[in-house]
Amino acid sequence: MLLRLKGLIALTLLCLAPLAHANLQQLQTVHEFRSEGYTVGTYLLIDNNLFERVREPGNRESYREALSRMENLLRQMDSPPQLRVPFDTFVDLIRELEALPGEEAHYGLATVNRIMKAHGALDEATAAMYEELKGAASDDLLTLHQQSLETSQILTLYQNNMFSSIGVYFLVNKEGLFETLDQSIVARSEQLKKLYPDQSGAFSRMEKQYQFVQPRLQNPLYDWVPTIAAFYLQRNIETLNKMAREQIET
């Protein structure tokens, strides 16, 4: 009887393992979809910042590529309506901005504001789906995701700081928000080194890259470097997301 019970337990665990793995993969997909949303927001804000004298075509290419990746990720999830509807609204507004004549598009801050508001709605919907799925994930994986997310958020917030007419819709905008994110990222970097001692070298490199742009993030009006900040922090985000994928695959 005992042997039969043990056999049934083992069989149940074997049946549940593929389901748990599928849930983790879906969680990772949702996280990366959310991450790409911030990439779109970051490069769209850079592309439409009036302090940039030359409008570099590479910024538009970057957010278009991120939109394409979001579309692919959405299809992998079978386009759930709670994400598809706000995503399509987000894309339609971006296309509306791009359709404006040259100079009018560059000064179309009212449309940029609507786009960032749509991003906030999409991010909220994605966060809700993530919350529903995260129960199957380990604390280690969730910590990687949170570091990636907050790095995305502080980068987009930095780009947003140069727009007096555009609101912050992806977080509750309150006094000291930037400093809170900064402190959280720094503290979590130390935590991740302990959670993943075999990856300490990678975390040290990410830490150095963050420290390189950190003074500029803290003083945007003094030393405005939007593309440099995006270059280094996007590298960190991509590395963190890759680590998370590898953890699920092993």
C-alpha positions in Angstrom: 0.0 0.0 0.0 2.8 2.4 0.9 4.7 1.6 -2.2 1.6 2.2 -4.3 1.0 5.5 -2.6 4.6 6.5 -3.3 4.2 5.5 -6.9 1.1 7.6 -7.2 2.8 10.7 -5.7 5.8 10.2 -8.1 3.5 9.9 -11.1 1.6 13.0 -10.0 4.8 15.0 -9.7 5.9 13.8 -13.2 2.6 15.0 -14.6 2.8 18.4 -12.9 6.4 19.1 -13.8 5.7 20.0 -17.5 2.8 22.2 -16.4 4.9 24.1 -13.9 7.6 24.6 -16.6 5.0 25.9 -19.0 3.8 28.4 -16.4 7.4 29.6 -15.8 7.9 30.0 -19.5 4.7 32.0 -19.7 5.8 34.2 -16.8 9.1 34.9 -18.5 7.3 35.8 -21.7 5.0 38.2 -19.9 8.0 39.7 -18.1 9.9 40.2 -21.4 6.8 41.7 -23.0 6.6 44.2 -20.2 10.4 44.9 -20.5 10.1 45.6 -24.2 7.3 48.1 -23.5 9.7 50.2 -21.5 12.2 49.9 -24.3 9.6 51.4 -26.7 8.8 54.2 -24.2 12.5 55.0 -23.6 13.5 55.3 -27.3 10.3 57.1 -28.2 11.0 59.7 -25.6 14.5 60.1 -26.8 13.3 60.4 -30.4 10.9 63.2 -29.5 13.0 65.2 -27.0 13.2 68.8 -28.0 16.7 69.1 -26.4 18.1 66.8 -29.0 19.3 69.0 -31.9 19.6 66.1 -34.4 16.8 63.5 -34.6 18.8 60.3 -34.9 16.9 57.7 -37.0 18.4 54.9 -34.9 16.1 55.8 -32.0 13.0 55.3 -34.1 14.5 52.0 -35.4 15.1 50.9 -31.8 11.5 51.4 -30.6 10.1 49.9 -33.8 12.2 46.8 -33.3 11.0 46.6 -29.7 7.4 46.9 -30.9 8.0 44.0 -33.3 9.4 41.9 -30.5 6.3 42.7 -28.4 4.1 41.6 -31.2 5.9 38.3 -31.4 5.7 37.7 -27.7 2.0 38.6 -27.7 1.4 36.0 -30.4 3.3 33.4 -28.3 0.8 34.1 -25.6 -2.1 33.7 -28.1 -2.9 37.4 -27.9 -4.9 37.6 -24.7 -7.4 40.4 -25.0 -6.4 42.1 -21.8 -3.0 42.7 -23.4 -3.9 42.8 -27.1 -6.4 45.7 -26.7 -4.1 48.1 -24.8 -1.2 47.1 -27.0 -3.0 47.9 -30.2 -4.0 51.3 -28.8 -0.3 51.9 -27.9 0.8 51.0 -31.4 -2.0 53.1 -33.1 -1.0 56.2 -31.2 2.7 55.7 -32.2 1.6 55.4 -35.8 -0.5 58.5 -35.5 2.6 60.4 -34.2 4.8 59.1 -37.0 2.2 60.2 -39.6 2.5 63.8 -38.6 4.6 66.0 -40.9 8.3 66.3 -39.9 8.4 69.4 -37.6 4.9 68.9 -36.4 5.8 65.4 -35.3 8.8 66.7 -33.5 6.7 69.1 -31.5 3.7 66.8 -31.1 4.1 66.5 -27.3 0.4 66.1 -26.7 0.4 62.9 -28.8 3.6 61.8 -27.0 1.7 62.3 -23.7 -1.2 60.1 -25.0 1.3 57.4 -26.0 2.9 57.3 -22.6 -0.5 57.2 -21.0 -1.3 54.2 -23.2 2.0 52.6 -22.2 1.0 53.1 -18.5 -2.3 51.3 -19.2 -0.5 48.5 -21.0 2.1 48.1 -18.3 -0.6 47.9 -15.6 -2.4 45.2 -17.5 0.8 43.3 -18.0 1.7 43.6 -14.3 -1.7 42.2 -13.4 -1.1 39.1 -15.6 2.4 38.7 -14.1 1.0 38.7 -10.6 -1.4 35.9 -11.6 1.5 33.7 -12.8 4.3 34.4 -10.4 3.2 31.9 -7.7 5.2 29.1 -9.5 8.4 31.1 -9.6 11.3 30.9 -7.2 12.3 34.0 -5.2 15.6 34.0 -7.1 13.9 34.3 -10.5 11.5 37.0 -9.2 14.5 38.9 -7.9 16.1 38.9 -11.4 12.8 40.1 -12.9 12.5 42.9 -10.4 16.0 44.1 -11.0 15.3 44.1 -14.7 12.0 45.9 -14.3 13.3 48.6 -12.0 16.2 49.3 -14.3 13.7 49.7 -17.1 11.6 52.0 -15.0 14.5 54.3 -13.8 15.7 54.6 -17.4 12.3 55.6 -18.7 11.8 57.9 -15.8 15.1 59.6 -16.6 14.0 60.2 -20.2 10.6 61.4 -18.9 12.3 64.0 -16.7 13.1 66.3 -19.6 9.4 66.7 -20.5 7.5 69.1 -18.4 4.3 68.4 -20.3 4.3 64.6 -20.2 3.1 62.7 -17.1 4.5 59.6 -15.5 1.9 56.9 -15.9 3.9 53.7 -15.3 4.4 54.3 -11.6 2.8 56.4 -8.9 4.6 59.7 -9.3 5.6 60.9 -5.9 8.4 62.8 -4.2 11.7 60.9 -4.1 10.5 58.2 -6.6 13.8 58.4 -8.5 15.9 58.1 -5.4 13.8 55.1 -4.1 14.4 53.2 -7.4 18.1 54.0 -7.4 18.5 52.7 -3.8 16.5 49.6 -4.6 18.6 48.8 -7.6 21.9 49.2 -5.7 20.7 47.1 -2.8 19.4 44.4 -5.0 22.6 44.2 -6.9 24.3 43.0 -3.7 21.5 40.6 -3.0 21.9 39.0 -6.5 25.6 38.5 -6.0 24.8 36.3 -3.0 21.9 34.5 -4.8 24.1 33.7 -7.8 27.7 33.5 -6.6 28.8 31.8 -9.9 27.6 34.9 -11.8 29.3 37.4 -9.5 31.5 38.6 -12.4 28.4 39.4 -14.6 26.7 41.3 -11.7 29.9 43.3 -11.0 30.0 44.3 -14.7 26.4 45.4 -14.6 27.1 47.3 -11.3 29.9 49.2 -13.0 27.8 50.1 -16.0 25.1 51.3 -13.7 27.6 53.3 -11.6 28.9 54.9 -14.8 25.6 56.5 -15.6 24.2 56.9 -12.1 25.6 60.4 -11.5 24.0 61.5 -14.8 20.7 59.9 -13.9 20.7 61.8 -10.6 21.4 65.2 -12.3 19.6 65.1 -15.7 19.5 68.9 -16.2 23.3 69.2 -15.5 24.6 66.4 -17.7 21.9 65.2 -20.2 23.0 61.9 -21.8 19.8 60.1 -23.0 21.4 57.8 -25.5 24.4 56.9 -23.3 22.0 56.1 -20.4 19.9 53.9 -22.7 22.9 52.1 -24.1 24.4 51.0 -20.8 21.1 50.3 -18.9 19.6 48.4 -21.8 22.6 46.2 -21.8 22.0 45.5 -18.1 18.3 44.8 -18.8 19.1 42.4 -21.6 21.7 40.5 -19.5 19.2 40.1 -16.6 16.5 38.9 -18.9 18.9 36.4 -20.5 19.9 35.1 -17.0 16.2 34.6 -16.2 15.6 32.7 -19.4 18.6 30.5 -18.7 17.4 29.7 -15.2 14.0 28.5 -16.6 15.7 26.4 -19.2 18.0 24.5 -16.8 
